[in-house]
């Protein structure tokens, strides 16, 4: 429960609301206690000898301390006729009931407000934490011993796409912890603050009344407390463990469902619907099994508590009956003590269910805190020096990189110098390390050995914001979000004016199709850019990169899956942008951008200033197209098989 109580401290962050909720819960309980004490004179008047209210009050309070005993003037002002005295008490009890109801409403209102705001804040913190996790953690980390991302391997996109690193596997578990676990945690918070607090105060008030009236009877009844505590604790442990397993299973369900629905086209063309349905059903049955364990423990708790309570009450009645027959106990007082204990029991009985809710919330709290315990990406990054805008060279010095859990390195001892303003194409068979090498530039991953330098500065020693702020990335699978076209172009550039957005779209050869849409730049896109063709989405990605005014532009197979006309527009936009002088970050920075391209088309490769041929994570050769055609067998093979050309090209 330590994780739950640690998170429960967030309930006290809004001190005014919190103490207000506590105060109103206490007022409601005090009203209940006063009401129970007020019933005593009524019972004596009905069951006794018709004594007046002043007489009953004098007799009932003569043993009270002087400072709490009512004054003689107040006692004398009360009606002496028994019926009028009872009427006054009943009216007073009615007023107390109304005041208690108002206090109870205000308590619930404030408590549920605190819970909703606290859970919203915890969700936001968890989401912010997840988006700041390092890519290596997302790719190969684990939470509760379960793989976070599912499968290791190279990223499908440097920017992270729904099918790439930080996508399905991470999303399934992270979304489960951010939303489902936070919801379960919220139920526990509500049980604690809006229910348990009120029930404990009311039960305590009723017990105090019982002790004041006859401490001997109350003490006998309180023997049941430790017995019930043992039962509740044992069952609560089972509930917490089963809930933790059920929540982990639900995260697996999220992962399976997201994978299958996201890749439904592949599932259908491979006629794997039945196999995927069976896989989902198997995971679902495991979740059901764990939920059944929770159900059994919860169902068993109430009958056990009721059984123990009935036996204790039976024994209490027998003892009290003997005392009444022996003239050692006043019947009216006994009935009031019994009634007070009954009220206390009715108030405290829900605590069994509420404790079970807390146990379930404890499992969710443990999962939440383990997620939040993962170290984020460069926590002290803001204190690092800023990287000046790239204007000289980009270098890889003996770089080796291995994905978490991978058998061998994805990049092997790569050393390469790229002059500022150059366009460099990276080619090679699938899995040769092209994308992995370029992923090291924006520090999505850190090399196992070696260094990446920009203008002679190790990028590991500068702030991420200053590094990534001058890098633009366009990938094969463009990531677009729900929202307007203009907002998607301006993504990641706070304060971008409409004029700058339109200028970037024009340079990306995108304005023509944008203005053809209803509303133009305000046209709302669906999920993933639904409503646009592949080429149009790519041109929006180019516009987004242009708006950032990067010094380094990375194109990861940006034109490999679009038609020839779209490729023409995109290549023209890229050529114009790369050769155009940049505004730079700071004064006086000018010159061409450094452009790094992972390409599978000969037309893109041939125009590059330098071609880097990679194989097995290492550089096999570098040179121009003509140079490589004369000496590099691997490159000639790639031109023939993969780049869409022939040896004489």
TIVO-747160 format. One record per atom (N, C-alpha, C, O): y, x, z. Coordinates in steps of 0.1 Angstrom, whole numbers, plus 5000, padded with zeros to 4 digits. Atoms other than C-alpha are relative to their C-alpha. Layout:
# TIVO-747160
YXZ ...
//
This chain:
# TIVO-747160
498850085000 500050005000 501350085000 502450034999 498849924999 502350305002 500949994988 502149994988 499250015013 503350274965 500849875000 501949874996 499350135000 504149904970 501350015009 502349965005 498949994990 506349975001 501150094995 502350064997 498949915005 508150254983 500849934990 502049944989 499350085010 509050024954 500849885007 501849845002 499450124994 509849734978 501450045006 502249955009 498649964995 512849944991 501149964990 502249954994 499050045009 514549844959 500649865003 501749824999 499550134996 514849494974 501250015009 502049925010 498949994991 517349634999 501250074994 502250095000 498949945007 519549794973 501349914999 502449965000 498950104999 521649474972 500149955014 499649855017 500050024986 522449485008 500549865005 500049805013 499450134996 524649175010 499049894998 498849805006 500950105003 522048954993 498850015009 498249915014 501249984991 519149105013 500249955014 499449875019 499850044986 520649065047 500449855001 500149785011 499850155000 521848715037 498749925000 498549825007 501350065001 518248625028 499350005014 498749915018 500649984987 517048765061 500649905010 499949845018 499350094990 519748575081 499649864998 499449795008 500350145002 519048245065 498549975004 498249865008 501450024996 515248285070 499949995016 499249915021 500050014985 515948355107 500649875005 500149825015 499450134996 518248055110 499149884999 499049805007 501050105002 515547835095 499050005011 498649895016 501049994990 513047965120 500549965014 499849905021 499450044988 515447925149 500149855001 499949795012 499950155000 515947565139 498749945003 498649845011 501350054997 512247515140 499650015014 499149925021 500349984986 511847665174 500849915009 500249855019 499250094992 514747465188 499449864999 499449785009 500650135001 513147155174 498849985008 498649875014 501250014992 509847225190 500349995015 499749915022 499650014986 511547275224 500649865003 500449815014 499450134998 513346955219 499049885001 499349785006 501050104999 510146765215 499549985014 499049875018 500550004986 509246845251 500549885008 499749815013 499550124992 511546595268 499649874994 499449775002 500550125006 510546335243 498649965005 498349855009 501350024995 506946375252 499949965015 499249875019 500050034986 507646375289 500649865002 500149785011 499550134999 509746065285 499049894996 499049785002 501050105005 506945885266 498850005009 498349895013 501249994993 504046015286 500250005015 499249985023 499749994986 505746055320 500449875006 499849765003 499650114992 507445825344 501449944997 502049885005 498750055004 510545735324 501250075006 502250015008 498949924995 512646015338 501250014990 500950014978 498849995008 516246045325 500050144993 499450234998 499849875007 517246315300 500650105009 500250225009 499449904992 519546485325 499050065011 499050185013 501049954990 516746505351 499050094993 498650194999 501049925008 514246635325 500650144997 499950244998 499449885004 516746895314 500250105012 500050225011 499849924988 517547015350 498650065004 498650185008 501349964996 513847035358 499450114990 498850214994 500649915010 512847205326 500750144998 500150234993 499349875002 515547475327 500350075013 501150175014 499649944987 515747555364 499550145002 500050225010 500549864999 513647875359 500650094989 500350214988 499449925011 515747985329 501150105006 501650075017 498949914995 518148285334 501449925000 501649834992 498750074998 521648185345 500849994987 501549894984 499249995012 523248295312 499649914989 500449894979 500550095011 521148065290 499949865005 499649774997 500250144994 520847765314 501249914997 502449964999 498850095003 523047465303 500749975013 500249955023 499250034988 525947395326 499849855005 499449774998 500150134993 526047095350 500849904993 500449784992 499150105007 528946935331 499349954987 499449834984 500750045012 526946935298 498849915004 498649804997 501250084996 523846795316 500549865005 499949765001 499550134995 525946515333 500549914989 500549794990 499550085012 527346415299 498949934992 499249854984 501150065007 523946325286 499749865005 499949835017 500450144996 522745955286 498950005010 497950085009 501150014990 520745865317 498949914997 497849925002 501150105004 518845575301 499050084991 499450144982 501049935007 515545715289 500049984984 499950074977 500150025014 515545545255 501250064992 501050124982 498849935006 519145665247 499850155000 500350214990 500249865000 518146005257 499150054989 499350154983 501049975010 515146005234 500749994986 500550074977 499250025013 517445865206 500950124997 500950174986 499249885002 519846155211 499250124996 499750194987 500949895004 517046405209 499649994986 499650094979 500550025013 515646255178 501150034989 500950094979 498949985009 519046255161 500350154999 500650204988 499849865000 519546615172 499050074992 499350174984 501049945008 516246705157 500249984985 499950074977 499850035014 517146535125 501150104994 501050154983 499049915004 520346745123 499550144998 499850214989 500649865001 518447065130 499150014988 499150114981 500950005012 515946965103 500850024987 500550104978 499249995012 518746925077 500650144999 500650204989 499549865000 520347255088 499050104996 499250204989 501149915003 516947425086 499750004985 499450104979 500350025014 516347285051 501150074992 500850144982 499049935007 519747415039 499850155001 499950234991 500249864998 519047755055 498850054992 498850164986 501249975007 515647755039 500350014985 499850114978 499650005015 517047675004 500850134997 500550204988 499249885003 519647955007 499250135001 499450224994 500949894999 516948195019 499250024987 499250134981 500849995012 514748114989 500950044988 500550124980 499149975011 517748124965 500350154999 500250214989 499649865000 518848464976 498850104998 498950204991 501249915001 515348614979 499550004986 499350114981 500450005014 514348504944 501050074991 500650134981 498949935008 517648634930 499750155002 499850234992 500249864998 516948974946 498750054993 498850154986 501349965006 513348984933 500250014985 499850114979 499850005015 514448894897 500850124996 500550194986 499249895003 517149154897 499350145002 499550234994 500749874997 514949424913 499050034989 498850144985 501049985010 512149374888 500650034987 500150124979 499349975012 514549374859 500550155000 500450214990 499549864999 515949704872 498850104998 498950204992 501249915001 512449854876 499450014986 499050114981 500450005014 511449744841 500950094992 500450174984 499149925007 514549904827 499850155003 499950234994 500249864996 513950224846 498750064994 498750174989 501249955006 510350244834 500150024985 499650124980 499849995014 511350184798 500850134996 500450204987 499149885002 514050454800 499150125002 499350224995 500949894997 511450684815 499150034989 498950154985 500949995011 508950624788 500650074987 500050164981 499449955013 511350694759 500550145002 500850214993 499649864998 512251024776 498850095003 499050215006 501249924998 508651144780 499950104988 500250064977 500249915011 507851454759 498949954991 498049884995 501050045010 505851394727 498650055004 497649985002 501349944996 503051624741 499449915010 498149895010 500650094990 502651394771 499549874994 498549824997 500450135007 502551084749 498850024992 498049934991 501149985009 500051244726 498750035008 497749985004 501249954994 497651394751 500049985015 499050025021 500050024986 498651284786 499049895004 498449834996 500850114995 496751044808 500649945013 501350015020 499550074988 497550794835 498849935006 498049864999 501250054993 494850694860 498850044993 497849974994 501249955007 492450904840 499749934987 498749964981 500150075013 492950684809 500950074990 502050104993 499249945010 494150834777 501249924997 501149804995 498850075002 497750744771 500149964985 500549854982 499750025014 497850774733 498749964992 498849924981 501250045007 494250714724 499450134993 498550194997 500549895008 493750984697 501050114999 502250094997 499149885003 495151334693 500150024985 499449964978 499949975015 496151484660 501550024997 502450015005 498649985004 499251544640 500849885000 500249774998 499250125001 502151304641 500249954986 500350034977 499850065013 502451064612 501450014996 501750004984 498649995004 506151094613 500850075011 500550055023 499349934990 508651314630 500849915009 501049945021 499250094993 510751024641 499249915009 499749845018 500850094992 507750844656 500049864994 501049794994 500150135007 506550534637 499049925008 498249975016 501150084993 504350244648 498650054998 497850015006 501349945001 501450434635 499950145003 498850205001 500049864997 502350774647 500050035014 499649955023 500049964986 502750964679 500949915007 502049885003 499250094992 504050754706 500049864996 500849784999 500150145005 502950444688 499049925007 499249885018 500850104996 499950224693 499450035014 499549945023 500649974987 498050394722 500950005011 500849945021 499049994990 501050484742 500749875002 500849835014 499350124998 502750164735 499249895007 499749825016 500950104994 499749954746 500050025015 500249935023 500049974986 499550124780 501349995006 501549945017 498750004995 503250174785 500549855001 501149825011 499550145000 504049814776 499349925011 499949845018 500750074990 501349694799 500650035014 500749945022 499449964987 502849894828 501449955002 501849915013 498650044999 506449804820 500149845002 500949805009 499850155000 505849424815 499049945009 499349875019 501150074992 502449304829 500050055015 500049975024 500049954987 502449534859 501349975008 501249945020 498750044994 506149464866 500049855004 500549825015 500150144997 505349094865 499249985013 499549915022 500850014988 502549134890 500750065013 500650005024 499249944989 504849354912 501049905004 501349895016 499050114997 507449074910 499449895009 500049845018 500750114992 504848824924 499950055014 500049985023 500149944986 504249064953 501350005007 501449975019 498750004994 507949104959 500449865005 501049845016 499750144996 508448724959 499249955012 499749895021 500950034988 505448684983 500650065012 500550005023 499549934988 507048935006 501349945005 501549915017 498750034996 510648835006 500349855001 501049815010 499750145000 510748464998 499049925007 499449805011 501050084993 507548355014 499650065013 499749995024 500549944988 506148595039 501050015011 500849995023 498949984990 509448665056 500349875007 500449865019 499750134994 510148295061 498849955009 499049905020 501250054992 506548215073 499850085013 499550035023 500149914988 506548515097 501049955011 500749945022 498950044990 509848405113 499649865006 499849845018 500450134994 508648045116 498950005009 498949945020 501149984991 505348145130 500350065013 499850025023 499649934988 506948375154 500849915009 500749915022 499250104992 509448105165 499149905008 499349875019 501050094993 506547865172 499250065011 498950005021 500749934989 504648125191 500850035012 500350015023 499149984989 507648205212 500149875009 500149885021 499950134993 507947835221 498749985008 498849945019 501250024993 504247825230 499950095012 499550045023 500049904989 504548135252 501049955011 500649965023 499150044990 507647995269 499549885008 499749875020 500650124993 505847665277 498950035009 498849985020 501149964992 502647815289 499350124994 498650124984 500449885006 501848175283 498550025000 497950094992 501449994999 498248145294 499349944988 498450014982 500650065011 497247905267 500350084987 499550104979 499649935012 499248095241 499250144998 498850174987 500749885000 497548425250 498649984995 498050064987 501350035004 494148275246 499949984985 499050024978 499950035015 495148145211 500250134992 499750144981 499749885007 496448485201 498950094998 499050194991 501249925002 493048635204 499550004986 498950094981 500550025014 492348505169 500750104991 500250134980 499249925009 495048735155 499350134995 499250154983 500749875005 493149075154 498749974992 498550044982 501250035007 489948905142 500449964985 499850014976 499550045013 491848745113 500550124992 500450134980 499549885006 493549075106 499050094994 499250144983 501149925006 490249255101 499549944987 499250014977 500550075012 489048985077 500950024988 500550054977 499050005011 492248985057 500150144994 500250164982 499949865005 492349365055 498850044991 499050104980 501249965007 488749405043 500149934986 499850004976 499950075012 489249135016 501150054991 501050064979 498849955008 492649275006 499650134993 500150154982 500449885006 491049614999 499349974987 499550044977 500850045012 488549454975 500949954989 500849984977 499150055010 491349264958 500850104993 501050104981 499149905006 493549564953 499250094990 499750124979 500849925010 490749774937 499749924988 499849984977 500350085012 489649494914 501249974992 501149974979 498850025008 493249424904 500450124992 500850114981 499649885007 493849784895 499150024988 499650064977 500949995011 490749784873 500349894989 500349924977 499750105010 491749454857 501350034992 501450014980 498849965007 495249584849 499850114990 500350114979 500349895010 493849894833 499249944988 499549984977 500750075011 491549664813 500949924991 500849924979 499150075008 494449454802 500850094991 501150064979 499449905009 496149764789 499250044988 499750064977 500949985011 493049834769 500049894990 499949914978 499950125010 493249484754 501350014992 501249984980 498849995008 496849544744 499850114989 500250094978 500249905010 495849864727 499149964989 499449984977 500950045011 492949714708 500649904991 500649914979 499450115008 494849404697 501150064991 501350024980 498949945008 497849614686 499550084989 500050084977 500649925010 495749854667 499449924988 499749954977 500650095011 493849584648 501049934993 500949924980 499050085007 496749364640 501050094992 501350054981 499149915007 498949654631 499350064987 500050094977 500849955012 496149784607 499249904994 498149934989 500850115005 494949444596 499650024985 498549984981 500349985014 495149544559 498750094999 497850064991 501249915001 492649824565 498849935005 497749955000 501150084995 490449604586 499449914990 498249904988 500550105010 490249344559 499350074988 498250024984 500649945012 489549574530 498750075003 497950104994 501349944996 486749744550 499149895006 498049935012 500850114995 485349404560 499550025014 498450015017 500449964987 485449504596 500549905010 500649925022 499550104991 486749174611 499049975011 499449975023 501050034990 483449104629 499950115010 499850095022 500149894991 483249454643 501250015010 501050045022 498850004991 486849444656 500049895010 500449915021 500150114990 486349104671 499050025011 499349995022 501049974990 483249224689 500650115010 500350105022 499449894991 485149534702 501049935009 501149975021 499050064991 487949314715 499349915010 499749915022 500850084990 485449074731 499450085011 499450035022 500649924990 483749354749 501050045010 500850045022 498949964991 487049474764 500449885008 500749895020 499650124993 487949114772 499049965011 499449925022 501050034990 484649064791 500150095012 499950055023 499849904988 485349374812 501249955008 501149965021 498850054993 488749234821 499649885008 500049865020 500450134993 487148894830 499150045012 499349985023 500949964989 484549074852 500850055012 500550015023 499149964989 487249244872 500849895006 501049885018 499350124995 489248924875 499149915008 499649855018 500950084992 486148754888 499850065014 499649995024 500149934987 485949014915 501249965009 501149945021 498850054993 489548924925 499849865004 500249835016 500150144997 488748554923 499049985012 499349905021 500950024989 485748594947 500650045013 500449965023 499449964987 487648784973 501149905005 501249875016 499050094996 490548544972 499449865004 499949805014 500750134997 488248234973 499450015014 499349915021 500749994988 486448375003 500950015012 500649985023 499149984989 489548455024 500349885008 500349885020 499550124994 490748105031 498949945009 499249905020 501150064992 487347955043 499750095012 499550035023 500349924988 486748255066 501149995010 500849975022 498950024990 490148225082 500049875006 500249865019 500050134995 489847855086 498849995010 499049925021 501250014991 486347885102 500350075013 500050015024 499649934988 487548145127 501049925008 500949915021 499050084993 490547935136 499549885007 499849855018 500650134994 488547615142 499250045012 499349975022 500849964989 486147795165 501050045012 500750005023 499149964989 489047945185 500749885006 500949865018 499450134995 490847605187 499149925008 499549865018 501050074992 487647445199 499950055014 499949985024 500149934987 487347695227 501249975008 501249955020 498750024994 491047655235 500049855006 500549845017 499950144995 490747275238 499149985012 499449915021 500950014989 487747305261 500650055013 500549995023 499449944989 489547535284 501149925006 501349905018 498950084997 492647325284 499649875007 500249825016 500550134995 490747005290 499650025015 499949935023 500449974986 489147155321 501250025009 501249975021 498849984992 492547265334 500849875003 501349855014 499350124998 494046925329 499349915010 499949855018 500850084990 491146755347 500150055014 500149975024 499849944987 491646995375 501450005005 501850065015 498650014996 495346905377 500850135000 501850155007 499449875001 496247265368 500950014988 501650114986 499249995012 497947185335 500649864997 499849764997 499350135004 500546915325 499549964986 499650044977 500450055013 499146705296 501150014989 500850054978 498950005010 502546675279 500350154996 500550174984 499849865003 503047055281 498950054991 499150134982 501249955008 499547115268 500149954985 499950034976 499950055014 500146885238 501150074992 501050104981 498949935006 503447065231 499650144996 499950194986 500549875003 501847405234 499050004988 499150084979 500950025011 499047285211 500749984987 500350034976 499250035012 501547145187 500750124995 500850154983 499349875004 503547475187 499050104993 499350164983 501049915006 500347675180 499649954987 499350024978 500450055013 499447435153 501150034989 500850074978 498949975009 502947485137 499950154996 500150194985 500149855003 502547865141 498850034991 498950114981 501249985009 499047845125 500349964986 500050024976 499750055014 500347635096 501050104993 500950114981 499149915006 503147885091 499450134996 499750194986 500649875003 500948195093 498849994991 498450094986 501150015008 498048055074 500250054986 499450124980 499849955013 499648115040 500150154999 500050214988 499949855000 499948485050 498850064994 498850174989 501249955006 496348525040 500150014985 499850114979 499850005014 497148425004 501150104996 501050174986 498949915003 500448615005 499550155001 500050234993 500549874999 498648925017 499150044988 499250164983 500849985012 496248894988 501050034988 500750124980 499049985010 499348874965 500550145001 500850214991 499549864998 500649194981 499050114996 499450214991 501049905004 497349374975 499950014985 499850124979 500050005015 497449274938 501350084995 501250164986 498849935004 501049394936 499950155004 500550234997 500149864997 500049714953 499350084989 499650194986 500749945011 497649794925 501050024988 501050134982 499049985010 500449734900 501050105003 501550184995 499049904995 502849944921 499450144998 500250234994 500649875002 500350234920 500150044985 500450164982 499949975014 500150214882 501450034995 501650124987 498649995003 503850184879 500550145004 501250214996 499549884994 504550484901 499450124993 500050234992 500649895007 502050704883 500650024986 500850134981 499249995013 503850624850 501350075002 501750164995 498749944997 507150714866 499950145005 500950225005 500249864995 505651034880 499850104989 499850224991 500249915011 505051174845 501450074998 502450014997 498749935001 507751454840 500649964986 499949964976 499350045013 510351354814 500450134993 500350244997 499749895009 511551564786 501350075004 502450015004 498849914996 513951844798 500949925010 502049895006 499250074990 515251674830 501450075002 502350005006 498849934998 517951944833 500750044987 501550134987 499649965013 518851944797 501650004999 502150084991 498550015002 522551844801 500750135005 501850165001 499449884995 523152174819 499850124991 500350234993 500249895010 521952384790 501250024991 501949924988 498949985009 524452534766 499849934987 498649914983 500150075013 525252344734 499750104989 500250214989 500349925012 523952474701 501249984990 501549874987 498950015011 526752554676 499449954987 498249964985 500550055012 526452384643 499450114991 500050214989 500849915008 523852554621 500850044988 501349964980 499349955011 525552784596 499550134994 500150194986 500449875004 523453094591 498550004996 498250014984 501449995004 519653084592 499149925010 499549895022 501150074992 516552904606 498850094999 498450134989 501149914999 513653114618 498949965008 499149895019 501250014992 510153084630 499450145002 499250224993 500449874996 508953394649 498649995006 498549955018 501449994995 505153424653 499649875007 499049875018 500250134993 504853044661 498649964999 498049954988 501350064999 501552904672 500149875008 500749875019 499950134993 501152544682 498749925000 498049924989 501350074999 498152344694 500449865007 501149855017 499850134994 498151964701 499149995012 498150055013 500850014988 496951864735 498649954998 498549844991 501450045002 493251844736 499350044987 498150014985 500549965013 492851984701 499150125001 499450215010 500949885000 490052234694 500750124995 500450235001 499349885005 492252464674 501549984997 501949864998 498550025002 495952524667 500349934987 499649954977 499550065013 497752314641 500950094992 501050084980 499249905006 500152594634 499650145005 499450165017 500549874996 498952964634 500950114996 501150144985 499249875002 501253264638 500949994988 500850084979 499050025012 503953134614 501350085003 501950065013 498749935000 506853364607 500749974987 500149994976 499350045012 509453244583 501550005002 502049955013 498550004999 513253284576 500549914989 500149924977 499550105010 515153004559 501650015001 502149995012 498649985000 518753074549 500749865001 500249764995 499250135000 521452804556 500349964986 500750044978 499750065013 521952574527 498950004990 499049954979 501150005009 518552634512 499249875000 499349805010 501050115000 516152364501 498650064999 498350134989 501349944999 512652454511 498949895000 499049805008 501150105001 509552264501 498750065007 498450175005 501349964994 506352284522 498949924994 498949794994 501150075007 503152204504 498750065006 498650175012 501349964995 499452234513 499149885001 499549775000 501050114999 496252034517 500449925013 501149965021 499850084988 496251754543 499450075012 498450135011 500449934988 496051894578 500350145000 499850225008 499749865000 497552224568 501150055009 501350165011 499049964990 500252214594 501549984996 502450025003 498650015005 503352114573 500849925010 501949965015 499250094992 504551824594 500050055014 501050045021 500049944987 503451994626 501050115002 501750125012 499149895000 505552294618 501449955001 502350005009 498750065000 508652084611 500349935013 501549915016 499850084987 508151884643 500550095011 501050055021 499549904990 508952204662 501550025000 502150065010 498649985002 512452214649 500949915009 501749965016 499250084990 513851914668 499450005014 499749925022 500649994987 511652014697 499349885005 499249845016 500950114996 509351714696 498850065007 498250005015 501049934994 506851974706 500550145003 501450194996 499749864997 507052324721 498950094995 497750064997 501149915005 505152614705 499350065012 499850095023 500849944990 502352764725 500450155001 500450215012 499449865000 503553114714 501050004989 501149924980 499049985010 506453234695 501349925003 501449855013 498750064998 510053104690 500549944987 500149984976 499350065011 512052874668 501550035002 502050005013 498649964998 515653004663 500949934989 500549924978 498950055009 518752844648 501250105001 501850115012 498949915000 521353104638 499850115011 500750155018 500349904990 519553354661 499849955014 499650035023 500050054987 519553124691 498649925002 498349844994 501350074997 516153014707 500349855003 501149835013 499750144998 516252634705 499549955014 499949855019 500550044987 514252624738 501150025011 500949975022 499049964990 517452754756 501349924998 502249945005 498850085002 519952494743 499749855003 498549825004 500250144996 520452124751 499449934988 499749954976 500650085010 518351884732 501049924992 500949904980 499050095007 521351654724 500750084989 500950034978 499349925010 523151944706 499150044989 499650064978 500949975011 520052034687 499749884991 499949894979 500450125008 518851694676 501249934994 501149864984 498850065006 522451584670 500350054986 501149994979 499749955014 522551804639 498850014991 498750084982 501250015008 519151714626 499849864995 499949765003 500350135006 518451424602 498650004995 498150104990 501450015004 514951304595 499849874992 500249764996 500450115009 513651084567 498550014998 498050124994 501449995001 509951004568 499449904990 500149824984 500750095009 507350834547 500149865004 500349774996 500050134995 507250534569 501349985007 501550025019 498750024994 510850424576 499949905011 499349805010 499950094988 511450274610 501349935000 502449985001 498850085000 513849984608 499749905012 498649865015 500150094989 514549744637 500649874997 501349854987 499450135002 515349384640 501550015002 502050075012 498649994999 519049344634 500650014986 499950004976 499350005013 521649374606 499750134993 499350234999 500249875008 521449634578 501050105005 500750225007 499049904995 524749784591 499650065013 499850185015 500449944987 523349824626 498850104998 498850195006 501149905003 520249994612 500550134995 499950234998 499549875005 522250244593 500750075011 500750205011 499249934990 524450314623 499150035012 499650085022 500949974988 521350354646 500150155004 500050244996 499949864995 521850664668 501350064998 501550185002 498749955002 525450704659 501049915007 501649825000 499150094993 527450534686 501550004995 502050114992 498650005004 530950424676 500250014985 501350034980 499849995015 530250444638 500849884995 500549774998 499250115006 532950244620 499449944988 498550004982 500550065012 532149994593 500350084987 499550084978 499749925012 533950224568 499050114999 498650144987 501049895001 531650514577 498649954996 497950024988 501350065004 528550294574 500049974985 499050004979 499950035014 529650174540 500050124991 499450134981 499949875008 530450524528 498650075000 498250124989 501449945000 526950644539 499149924991 498349984984 500850085009 525350354521 500350034985 499350034977 499649975014 527250434489 499450134996 498850154985 500649875003 526150794491 498550004999 497950084992 501550015001 522550684496 499649914988 498449884987 500350095011 522750464465 499449875005 498549824998 500650124994 522050164487 501049885000 500549775002 499150124998 525249954486 499849894990 500049784993 500250115010 524349774454 499049895005 499349775004 500950104996 521249614468 500449935014 500049825017 499650064987 522849564503 501049884997 500849785003 499050105003 525749364488 499349884993 499949774993 500750115007 523249154468 499349915011 498949805007 500650074990 521749034501 501049905006 502249935007 499150094994 523248724518 500650065012 500050105022 499349944989 525848854542 500350154999 500950215007 499849865002 525749204528 499550085012 498350085015 500449914989 525749454557 499649925012 499049985021 500450094988 525349164582 498649934997 498249865006 501350065002 522049064566 499050045010 498850165013 500949974989 519449034593 498650044995 498049964987 501349955004 516249234588 498949945010 499249925022 501150044992 512849114601 499350135006 499850245005 500749884994 510349334619 499650104990 499150074979 500349895009 509949674603 500750004987 500350064977 499350005012 512549594577 499549904990 499749914978 500550105009 510849284563 501249944992 502249914998 499050055009 512849154533 500550114991 501350084982 499649895009 513349494517 498750074994 497650075000 501049925006 511249694493 499850145006 500750185014 500249874994 509850034502 501150104996 501650175004 499049915004 512450214481 501349965007 502150055010 498850044993 515250004497 500050055014 501050095020 500149954986 514050094532 500250155000 500950195009 499849855001 513950464522 501550034998 502050135004 498649975002 517550444510 500849975012 501850045015 499350024987 518650294543 499750115009 500650155017 500249884992 516950584560 500850124996 501350195004 499149895005 518850824538 501449975005 502150065009 498750044995 522050634547 500250035014 501250085019 499949974985 521250664584 500150155002 500950195011 499949854998 520651044580 501450054995 502050145002 498749955004 523951084560 501049975010 501950055012 499050044989 525850894587 500050105011 501150135017 500149904989 524651154612 500750134996 501050215005 499449875005 526151434590 499250125006 499850205012 500849904994 523251664599 500250134993 500550144981 500049865006 523252044593 498650034994 498550114985 501449985004 519452034589 499449864996 499449775005 500650135004 517751754569 498550024997 498150114990 501549995001 513951704572 499549884993 499849774997 500650115008 512251494546 498550025000 497950114994 501450004998 508651424555 499349904990 499149794994 500750095010 506951284523 500849884998 500349774997 499250125001 509951054519 499949924988 500349814987 500150075013 509250964483 498549994995 498349964983 501450005005 505450974482 499449874997 498349864991 500750135002 504750604483 501049904994 500949784997 499150095006 507550454462 499950014985 499450114980 500050005015 508050374425 501050104995 501850165002 499249905007 509650604400 501549975001 502350075003 498650035000 512950424399 500650025014 501750085015 499549984986 513350424437 500050155003 501050205009 500049854998 512350794437 501250064994 501850164999 498849945007 515150864412 501249985008 502050075010 498850034992 517750694433 500050095013 501050145017 500149934987 516550864465 500250154998 501050215005 499849865002 516351214450 501450034996 502050135000 498649985004 519851174435 500849995013 501750085014 499350014988 521151064469 499850135009 500850185014 500349884992 519451364486 500750124994 501350205002 499449885006 520651614461 501550005002 502150115005 498650004998 524251494464 500450035014 501450105017 499749994986 524151484501 499850155005 500650215012 500349874995 522551824506 501050104994 501450205001 499049905006 525052004482 501449975005 502350055002 498650044996 528051824497 500450075012 499650095021 499549934988 530152004522 500049905012 500549795011 500150094989 529551864557 501250015009 501950125009 498850004991 532251764582 499750085012 500650145018 500349914989 530351944609 500249945013 500949845015 499850034986 530251924646 501050105005 500750215009 498949914996 533552074656 500850044988 500550004976 499149975011 536252224635 499550124991 498950214996 500249895009 535852444604 498650024995 498350124988 501449985005 532052394598 499849944987 500049824985 500150055014 531452364561 498750064994 498150155000 501149945007 528752434536 498849904997 498849795003 501150085003 525552294522 499149985012 499150065022 501050024989 522852144545 498750084997 498450104985 501349955002 519552314550 499049884999 499049805008 500950115002 516952084536 498550055000 498250144992 501449964999 513252104545 499249884996 499349775001 500750115006 510851894525 498550025000 498050124996 501450015001 507251804529 499749914988 500149794988 500150075012 506351694494 498650004993 497950094995 501250015007 503451574473 500249974985 499349934978 499750035014 505251534440 500750134994 501550195000 499649875006 505851824416 501550004997 502250104998 498650015003 509351694406 500950045012 501950105010 499349964988 510451744442 499950155003 500850215007 500349864996 508852084447 500750104990 501250204995 499549915009 510052244415 501550035002 501950144999 498549984999 513752204423 500350075013 501550105016 499849934987 513352374457 500450154998 499950214989 499649865001 514952714463 498850095005 498650205000 501249934996 511752824481 498949905003 499149795008 501250084998 508252684483 499150075010 498850195008 500949944990 506052754514 498749934998 498549815000 501450065001 502352704508 499350025013 499250145018 500749994987 500352634540 498649964998 498249874990 501450035000 496652624546 499550045014 499650155019 500649984987 494852584579 501050045011 500750115020 499049984990 498052594599 500850134998 501850165005 499449875003 499152934584 500750004987 500449914978 499349995013 501453034556 499150084990 498850204993 500849935010 499353124525 500950084991 500550194986 499249935009 502253224503 501449935000 501549825004 498750055002 505953174496 500650054987 500250164983 499449965012 508053184465 500549884992 500549774997 499650115009 509452984436 498849944993 497749994994 501150065007 507352754415 499450094990 498250114989 500549915010 507053004387 499250125006 498250165001 500749884994 506153294410 498649955006 497750035004 501350044994 503453094428 499049964990 497849984992 501050045011 501952964396 499350134994 498250124989 500649885005 501353324386 499050075009 498250145005 500849924991 499753454418 499349925011 498449985017 500750074988 498653174442 499149904995 499449794989 501150105004 495353004434 500149875007 499949765001 499950124992 495852754462 501149914994 501049794993 498950085005 499252644448 499749944986 500049834984 500350055013 497952614413 499049885001 499149794994 500950114998 495152394426 500749885005 500449765001 499250114995 497652184445 500849934988 500949814988 499350055012 499752144413 499149914992 499549814987 500950075009 496752034394 499549875006 499449775000 500750114994 495151804419 501049915008 500849785008 499350074990 497851694444 501449974996 502049864999 498650015003 501351744430 500349934987 501449914983 499850085013 500751554397 500450084988 501050034979 499649915011 501251854374 498850064994 497750024996 501049925005 499252104355 500450144999 501650185002 499849854998 498952484353 501250044991 501850144995 498949955009 501452514324 501349945004 502349964997 498750074996 504052304342 501050105004 502150065008 
//
